[in-house]
Amino acid sequence: MTTSATSLAVSAGSSTGPRSGAHRVLHCYAHEHLAPKLLDLVAVQEAAARAAIERGFVLGALFVEEDSSGTAMQALIDAVSSQPGRTAIAVPHRGHLIPLGRPYEWQQFLEEITRHPLVFTGRTP
């Protein structure tokens, strides 16, 4: 698994990638330990695609954390911090933040830099 942004094919919705222009982008973050199979990651991204459509966003990249290093989280932060208010982050559930420590503080931080509430997709692999 890679800690960089990943794009998996999804069937939900009409758009699965960020577009130029005024579109708002919903990125997704997951921890590999909680979504160890490729099918789990596809399900996570499909749930994020549905959440994006429901909220008027286009689906952005899926950032997958391999371990507790925070490498994928840093890549996600870099991706969203340059466009405050135009990006949001989806996670299956708060448990995906636990391996990084202090999940509620991570949630607050991510909401602060995106200016959007964290989106919990409810997809539990």
MDTraj code that builds the backbone (N, CA, C; nanometers):
import mdtraj as md
import numpy as np

residues = "MET THR THR SER ALA THR SER LEU ALA VAL SER ALA GLY SER SER THR GLY PRO ARG SER GLY ALA HIS ARG VAL LEU HIS CYS TYR ALA HIS GLU HIS LEU ALA PRO LYS LEU LEU ASP LEU VAL ALA VAL GLN GLU ALA ALA ALA ARG ALA ALA ILE GLU ARG GLY PHE VAL LEU GLY ALA LEU PHE VAL GLU GLU ASP SER SER GLY THR ALA MET GLN ALA LEU ILE ASP ALA VAL SER SER GLN PRO GLY ARG THR ALA ILE ALA VAL PRO HIS ARG GLY HIS LEU ILE PRO LEU GLY ARG PRO TYR GLU TRP GLN GLN PHE LEU GLU GLU ILE THR ARG HIS PRO LEU VAL PHE THR GLY ARG THR PRO".split()
xyz = np.array([
    [0.0849, -0.1164, 0.0000],
    [0.0000, 0.0000, 0.0000],
    [0.0894, 0.1226, 0.0000],
    [0.0405, 0.2281, -0.0546],
    [0.1177, 0.3506, -0.0612],
    [0.0592, 0.4560, 0.0321],
    [0.1438, 0.5443, 0.0797],
    [0.0950, 0.6503, 0.1663],
    [0.0612, 0.7756, 0.0875],
    [0.0839, 0.7727, -0.0420],
    [0.0503, 0.8892, -0.1225],
    [-0.0953, 0.8835, -0.1641],
    [-0.1389, 0.9880, -0.2297],
    [-0.2773, 0.9937, -0.2749],
    [-0.3030, 0.8815, -0.3739],
    [-0.4169, 0.8197, -0.3613],
    [-0.4538, 0.7067, -0.4452],
    [-0.5878, 0.7352, -0.5085],
    [-0.6056, 0.6919, -0.6302],
    [-0.7358, 0.7045, -0.6945],
    [-0.7814, 0.5660, -0.7363],
    [-0.8942, 0.5246, -0.6833],
    [-0.9531, 0.3972, -0.7181],
    [-1.0765, 0.4235, -0.8024],
    [-1.1040, 0.3354, -0.8952],
    [-1.2241, 0.3519, -0.9775],
    [-1.3471, 0.3330, -0.8904],
    [-1.4412, 0.4232, -0.9033],
    [-1.5662, 0.4123, -0.8297],
    [-1.6818, 0.4288, -0.9254],
    [-1.7911, 0.3642, -0.8927],
    [-1.9070, 0.3732, -0.9795],
    [-2.0089, 0.4747, -0.9297],
    [-1.9947, 0.5227, -0.8074],
    [-2.0921, 0.6167, -0.7509],
    [-2.0648, 0.7571, -0.8017],
    [-2.1631, 0.8192, -0.8583],
    [-2.1519, 0.9583, -0.8986],
    [-2.0973, 0.9764, -1.0384],
    [-2.1006, 1.1003, -1.0827],
    [-2.0588, 1.1308, -1.2180],
    [-1.9146, 1.1749, -1.2275],
    [-1.8529, 1.2087, -1.1159],
    [-1.7152, 1.2565, -1.1184],
    [-1.6370, 1.1906, -1.0069],
    [-1.5177, 1.1454, -1.0397],
    [-1.4354, 1.0814, -0.9385],
    [-1.3023, 1.1507, -0.9205],
    [-1.2868, 1.2685, -0.9721],
    [-1.1604, 1.3379, -0.9555],
    [-1.1817, 1.4867, -0.9471],
    [-1.0835, 1.5557, -0.8881],
    [-1.0971, 1.7001, -0.8774],
    [-1.0929, 1.7659, -1.0142],
    [-1.1670, 1.8725, -1.0286],
    [-1.1697, 1.9484, -1.1520],
    [-1.1165, 2.0875, -1.1249],
    [-1.0757, 2.1521, -1.2301],
    [-1.0341, 2.2906, -1.2136],
    [-1.1583, 2.3768, -1.2015],
    [-1.1405, 2.5003, -1.1654],
    [-1.2538, 2.5899, -1.1525],
    [-1.2957, 2.6057, -1.0086],
    [-1.4249, 2.6288, -0.9895],
    [-1.4765, 2.6628, -0.8573],
    [-1.5292, 2.5431, -0.7798],
    [-1.4966, 2.4234, -0.8187],
    [-1.5477, 2.3051, -0.7502],
    [-1.4835, 2.2878, -0.6132],
    [-1.5659, 2.2429, -0.5212],
    [-1.5160, 2.2075, -0.3890],
    [-1.4800, 2.0595, -0.3927],
    [-1.3704, 2.0237, -0.3254],
    [-1.3169, 1.8883, -0.3341],
    [-1.3226, 1.8202, -0.1978],
    [-1.3722, 1.6976, -0.1967],
    [-1.3753, 1.6153, -0.0764],
    [-1.2687, 1.5072, -0.0897],
    [-1.1632, 1.5196, -0.0092],
    [-1.0583, 1.4182, -0.0045],
    [-1.0958, 1.3147, 0.1016],
    [-1.0367, 1.1988, 0.0919],
    [-1.0676, 1.0912, 0.1849],
    [-0.9381, 1.0415, 0.2501],
    [-0.9484, 1.0071, 0.3772],
    [-0.8340, 0.9549, 0.4525],
    [-0.8763, 0.8237, 0.5181],
    [-0.7879, 0.7249, 0.5108],
    [-0.8145, 0.5960, 0.5754],
    [-0.6832, 0.5378, 0.6247],
    [-0.6926, 0.4589, 0.7281],
    [-0.5753, 0.3892, 0.7810],
    [-0.5794, 0.2454, 0.7317],
    [-0.4694, 0.2011, 0.6732],
    [-0.4629, 0.0682, 0.6126],
    [-0.4948, -0.0439, 0.7117],
    [-0.4590, -0.0257, 0.8363],
    [-0.4861, -0.1275, 0.9372],
    [-0.6363, -0.1559, 0.9498],
    [-0.7186, -0.0534, 0.9261],
    [-0.8637, -0.0679, 0.9366],
    [-0.9305, -0.0958, 0.8020],
    [-0.8554, -0.0893, 0.6958],
    [-0.9057, -0.1190, 0.5614],
    [-0.7959, -0.1935, 0.4854],
    [-0.7637, -0.3159, 0.5293],
    [-0.6447, -0.3844, 0.4774],
    [-0.6584, -0.4416, 0.3365],
    [-0.7784, -0.4607, 0.2878],
    [-0.7972, -0.5212, 0.1561],
    [-0.8316, -0.4142, 0.0539],
    [-0.7973, -0.4417, -0.0697],
    [-0.8298, -0.3478, -0.1763],
    [-0.9803, -0.3230, -0.1839],
    [-1.0594, -0.4259, -0.1639],
    [-1.2049, -0.4084, -0.1653],
    [-1.2521, -0.3171, -0.0524],
    [-1.1837, -0.3219, 0.0616],
    [-1.2174, -0.2306, 0.1713],
    [-1.1926, -0.0866, 0.1283],
    [-1.0792, -0.0629, 0.0625],
    [-1.0471, 0.0728, 0.0186],
    [-1.1431, 0.1206, -0.0902],
    [-1.1835, 0.0300, -0.1776],
    [-1.2829, 0.0665, -0.2786],
    [-1.4131, 0.1067, -0.2104],
    [-1.4545, 0.0302, -0.1105],
    [-1.5775, 0.0625, -0.0379],
    [-1.5655, 0.1969, 0.0339],
    [-1.4495, 0.2243, 0.0907],
    [-1.4255, 0.3526, 0.1573],
    [-1.4385, 0.4662, 0.0567],
    [-1.3781, 0.4489, -0.0603],
    [-1.3842, 0.5557, -0.1597],
    [-1.5245, 0.5693, -0.2195],
    [-1.5956, 0.4605, -0.2366],
    [-1.7340, 0.4691, -0.2847],
    [-1.8212, 0.5466, -0.1853],
    [-1.8021, 0.5202, -0.0566],
    [-1.8773, 0.5931, 0.0459],
    [-1.8418, 0.7412, 0.0419],
    [-1.7156, 0.7726, 0.0210],
    [-1.6731, 0.9126, 0.0099],
    [-1.7322, 0.9770, -0.1146],
    [-1.7411, 0.9022, -0.2229],
    [-1.8008, 0.9559, -0.3462],
    [-1.9467, 0.9918, -0.3240],
    [-2.0200, 0.9054, -0.2550],
    [-2.1601, 0.9356, -0.2238],
    [-2.1705, 1.0598, -0.1348],
    [-2.0834, 1.0679, -0.0348],
    [-2.0843, 1.1838, 0.0551],
    [-2.0504, 1.3115, -0.0215],
    [-1.9581, 1.3021, -0.1150],
    [-1.9208, 1.4193, -0.1947],
    [-2.0402, 1.4694, -0.2755],
    [-2.1079, 1.3780, -0.3414],
    [-2.2229, 1.4154, -0.4232],
    [-2.3324, 1.4784, -0.3370],
    [-2.3607, 1.4166, -0.2217],
    [-2.4651, 1.4674, -0.1321],
    [-2.4355, 1.6088, -0.0833],
    [-2.3081, 1.6433, -0.0728],
    [-2.2681, 1.7727, -0.0173],
    [-2.2239, 1.8737, -0.1228],
    [-2.2346, 1.8383, -0.2492],
    [-2.1980, 1.9311, -0.3557],
    [-2.0489, 1.9426, -0.3799],
    [-1.9747, 1.8392, -0.3475],
    [-1.8311, 1.8345, -0.3708],
    [-1.8018, 1.7389, -0.4858],
    [-1.6824, 1.7473, -0.5408],
    [-1.6313, 1.6427, -0.6282],
    [-1.5343, 1.5600, -0.5459],
    [-1.5208, 1.4346, -0.5802],
    [-1.4339, 1.3457, -0.5051],
    [-1.2886, 1.3706, -0.5405],
    [-1.2076, 1.3902, -0.4385],
    [-1.0645, 1.4081, -0.4561],
    [-0.9903, 1.2789, -0.4310],
    [-0.8689, 1.2906, -0.3863],
    [-0.7800, 1.1759, -0.3662],
    [-0.8117, 1.1015, -0.2372],
    [-0.7747, 0.9752, -0.2365],
    [-0.7805, 0.8909, -0.1173],
    [-0.6391, 0.8817, -0.0625],
    [-0.6210, 0.9229, 0.0619],
    [-0.4910, 0.9176, 0.1280],
    [-0.4928, 0.7995, 0.2245],
    [-0.4037, 0.7043, 0.2039],
    [-0.4015, 0.5817, 0.2833],
    [-0.2747, 0.5788, 0.3672],
    [-0.2936, 0.5708, 0.4981],
    [-0.1823, 0.5648, 0.5935],
    [-0.1430, 0.4193, 0.6147],
    [-0.0172, 0.3870, 0.5884],
    [0.0310, 0.2497, 0.6043],
    [0.0611, 0.2134, 0.7485],
    [0.1020, 0.3097, 0.8274],
    [0.1470, 0.2855, 0.9640],
    [0.1076, 0.4062, 1.0488],
    [0.1778, 0.4302, 1.1536],
    [0.1465, 0.5457, 1.2394],
    [0.2413, 0.6628, 1.2159],
    [0.3077, 0.6637, 1.1023],
    [0.4069, 0.7677, 1.0741],
    [0.3456, 0.9037, 1.0440],
    [0.2240, 0.9058, 0.9924],
    [0.1607, 1.0320, 0.9571],
    [0.1973, 1.0822, 0.8189],
    [0.2646, 1.0016, 0.7402],
    [0.3071, 1.0435, 0.6063],
    [0.1885, 1.0774, 0.5172],
    [0.0879, 0.9913, 0.5148],
    [-0.0301, 1.0189, 0.4328],
    [-0.1079, 1.1384, 0.4882],
    [-0.1128, 1.1500, 0.6207],
    [-0.1812, 1.2644, 0.6810],
    [-0.1112, 1.3940, 0.6417],
    [0.0210, 1.3940, 0.6410],
    [0.0935, 1.5148, 0.6013],
    [0.0648, 1.5492, 0.4555],
    [0.0596, 1.4480, 0.3693],
    [0.0267, 1.4724, 0.2286],
    [-0.1146, 1.5288, 0.2154],
    [-0.2074, 1.4783, 0.2955],
    [-0.3446, 1.5290, 0.2961],
    [-0.3482, 1.6742, 0.3432],
    [-0.2782, 1.7020, 0.4509],
    [-0.2733, 1.8394, 0.5031],
    [-0.2168, 1.9340, 0.3980],
    [-0.1108, 1.8920, 0.3302],
    [-0.0528, 1.9745, 0.2241],
    [-0.1539, 2.0005, 0.1127],
    [-0.2331, 1.8971, 0.0793],
    [-0.3313, 1.9100, -0.0286],
    [-0.4450, 2.0048, 0.0069],
    [-0.4902, 2.0027, 0.1320],
    [-0.6074, 2.0829, 0.1686],
    [-0.5730, 2.2217, 0.2215],
    [-0.4560, 2.2383, 0.2780],
    [-0.4257, 2.3665, 0.3428],
    [-0.4065, 2.4803, 0.2438],
    [-0.3785, 2.4489, 0.1197],
    [-0.3597, 2.5547, 0.0210],
    [-0.4927, 2.6101, -0.0307],
    [-0.6041, 2.5447, 0.0044],
    [-0.7343, 2.5890, -0.0434],
    [-0.8382, 2.5878, 0.0686],
    [-0.8185, 2.6653, 0.1749],
    [-0.9162, 2.6642, 0.2844],
    [-1.0546, 2.7051, 0.2365],
    [-1.1536, 2.6310, 0.2836],
    [-1.2910, 2.6592, 0.2458],
    [-1.3350, 2.5894, 0.1181],
    [-1.2410, 2.5426, 0.0389],
    [-1.2749, 2.4763, -0.0880],
    [-1.2516, 2.3258, -0.0832],
    [-1.2031, 2.2769, 0.0294],
    [-1.1791, 2.1337, 0.0439],
    [-1.2387, 2.0860, 0.1751],
    [-1.2684, 1.9589, 0.1802],
    [-1.3140, 1.8952, 0.3028],
    [-1.2537, 1.7555, 0.3059],
    [-1.2658, 1.6901, 0.4205],
    [-1.2055, 1.5585, 0.4384],
    [-1.3102, 1.4613, 0.4882],
    [-1.3107, 1.3427, 0.4284],
    [-1.3990, 1.2342, 0.4713],
    [-1.3142, 1.1221, 0.5295],
    [-1.3633, 1.0638, 0.6361],
    [-1.3032, 0.9431, 0.6938],
    [-1.4174, 0.8461, 0.7213],
    [-1.3884, 0.7160, 0.7154],
    [-1.4959, 0.6209, 0.7444],
    [-1.5528, 0.6409, 0.8850],
    [-1.4649, 0.6577, 0.9825],
    [-1.5039, 0.6859, 1.1202],
    [-1.3808, 0.7373, 1.1933],
    [-1.4016, 0.7948, 1.3101],
    [-1.2924, 0.8567, 1.3855],
    [-1.1811, 0.7575, 1.4183],
    [-1.2120, 0.6279, 1.4211],
    [-1.1123, 0.5261, 1.4502],
    [-0.9935, 0.5280, 1.3559],
    [-1.0136, 0.5797, 1.2360],
    [-0.9021, 0.5871, 1.1414],
    [-0.7984, 0.6909, 1.1838],
    [-0.8331, 0.7776, 1.2768],
    [-0.7385, 0.8776, 1.3278],
    [-0.6663, 0.8292, 1.4537],
    [-0.7168, 0.7255, 1.5175],
    [-0.6594, 0.6774, 1.6437],
    [-0.5119, 0.6400, 1.6332],
    [-0.4672, 0.5705, 1.5266],
    [-0.3252, 0.5349, 1.5203],
    [-0.2302, 0.6556, 1.5221],
    [-0.2807, 0.7726, 1.4865],
    [-0.1981, 0.8941, 1.4910],
    [-0.1973, 0.9576, 1.6291],
    [-0.2855, 0.9113, 1.7165],
    [-0.2961, 0.9666, 1.8513],
    [-0.3908, 1.0845, 1.8565],
    [-0.4615, 1.0986, 1.9669],
    [-0.5516, 1.2111, 1.9921],
    [-0.6493, 1.2379, 1.8774],
    [-0.7392, 1.1436, 1.8476],
    [-0.8273, 1.1579, 1.7316],
    [-0.9183, 1.2805, 1.7353],
    [-0.9646, 1.3211, 1.8536],
    [-1.0507, 1.4401, 1.8600],
    [-0.9721, 1.5662, 1.8259],
    [-0.8466, 1.5713, 1.8686],
    [-0.7636, 1.6866, 1.8338],
    [-0.7328, 1.6883, 1.6845],
    [-0.7103, 1.5709, 1.6247],
    [-0.6905, 1.5639, 1.4797],
    [-0.8155, 1.6126, 1.4083],
    [-0.9314, 1.5712, 1.4561],
    [-1.0555, 1.6154, 1.3938],
    [-1.0672, 1.7677, 1.3990],
    [-1.0430, 1.8259, 1.5153],
    [-1.0508, 1.9720, 1.5285],
    [-0.9521, 2.0417, 1.4363],
    [-0.8308, 1.9898, 1.4298],
    [-0.7281, 2.0499, 1.3450],
    [-0.7697, 2.0450, 1.1974],
    [-0.8165, 1.9291, 1.1522],
    [-0.8552, 1.9138, 1.0121],
    [-0.9740, 2.0035, 0.9778],
    [-1.0670, 2.0164, 1.0699],
    [-1.1812, 2.1053, 1.0469],
    [-1.1365, 2.2517, 1.0436],
    [-1.0388, 2.2844, 1.1234],
    [-0.9880, 2.4219, 1.1255],
    [-0.9191, 2.4579, 0.9940],
    [-0.8363, 2.3677, 0.9414],
    [-0.7626, 2.4033, 0.8194],
    [-0.8492, 2.3955, 0.6937],
    [-0.9555, 2.3146, 0.6963],
    [-1.0428, 2.3066, 0.5789],
    [-1.1617, 2.4021, 0.5879],
    [-1.1930, 2.4435, 0.7101],
    [-1.3106, 2.5271, 0.7369],
    [-1.4409, 2.4531, 0.7057],
    [-1.4356, 2.3214, 0.7166],
    [-1.5529, 2.2353, 0.6972],
    [-1.5501, 2.1257, 0.8022],
    [-1.6657, 2.0813, 0.8472],
    [-1.6674, 1.9687, 0.9413],
    [-1.6140, 1.8422, 0.8747],
    [-1.5488, 1.7606, 0.9520],
    [-1.5027, 1.6311, 0.9037],
    [-1.6255, 1.5491, 0.8661],
    [-1.6192, 1.4819, 0.7533],
    [-1.7318, 1.4023, 0.7061],
    [-1.7066, 1.2562, 0.7452],
    [-1.7954, 1.2016, 0.8246],
    [-1.7871, 1.0598, 0.8607],
    [-1.8812, 0.9847, 0.7672],
    [-1.8248, 0.8973, 0.6859],
    [-1.9048, 0.8280, 0.5857],
    [-1.9811, 0.7103, 0.6429],
    [-1.9416, 0.6649, 0.7619],
    [-2.0111, 0.5526, 0.8226],
    [-1.9709, 0.4201, 0.7660],
    [-1.8759, 0.4213, 0.6731],
    [-1.8277, 0.2951, 0.6146],
    [-1.7241, 0.2373, 0.7064],
    [-1.7568, 0.1237, 0.7667],
    [-1.6659, 0.0572, 0.8588],
    [-1.6170, -0.0722, 0.7960],
    [-1.4942, -0.0693, 0.7431],
    [-1.4420, -0.1930, 0.6833],
    [-1.4225, -0.3008, 0.7869],
])
top = md.Topology()
chain = top.add_chain()
for i, resn in enumerate(residues, 1):
    res = top.add_residue(resn, chain, resSeq=i)
    for name in ("N", "CA", "C"):
        top.add_atom(name, md.element.get_by_symbol(name[0]), res)
traj = md.Trajectory(xyz[None], top)
